[in-house]
Amino acid sequence: MDVIVCDGFVGNVALKTSEGLARMISQFMKEEFTRNLFAKLAALAALPVLNALRRRLDPRQYNGASLVGLNGIVIKSHGGTDTVGFEYAIRVAAEEVQNQLPQLIGARLTTLQGQSNPST
């Protein structure tokens, strides 16, 4: 799992940029695979790989950003998501509850604070 820690504005820019890049590459591939008969045949042969790639790049699977620094779990879902994306956001929340994420972060911050301030 990759984690990006940033403020909301920067996070939104990064998210929109990556989503736009994925859509652009998908559109370019579609254009190239429909250019002529040979390309269409190549697309047919590559269809299983293309479908697997499409599933891996589906932004709905990565819906649900955690807001930290709170005494509970808050998941920010993309405003334009559908039911599939919302389901993934709920899964993120459930995993954080199961893993007791706020408590783990609090304990780690307490440990780090103690290491940076040895006089306490």
Number of C-alpha atoms within 10 A of each C-alpha: 2 3 7 8 10 10 9 11 9 11 14 13 11 14 14 12 12 14 14 12 12 16 14 12 11 16 12 11 14 14 12 13 18 14 11 11 10 11 15 15 13 13 18 12 11 12 12 11 11 15 11 10 12 13 12 12 16 14 16 20 16 16 23 21 18 18 14 14 11 9 9 14 18 16 17 13 19 18 9 7 14 10 9 11 21 20 17 17 24 15 15 20 20 13 12 17 14 9 11 13 17 17 13 11 13 14 12 12 12 11 11 11 12 12 11 9 8 7 6 7
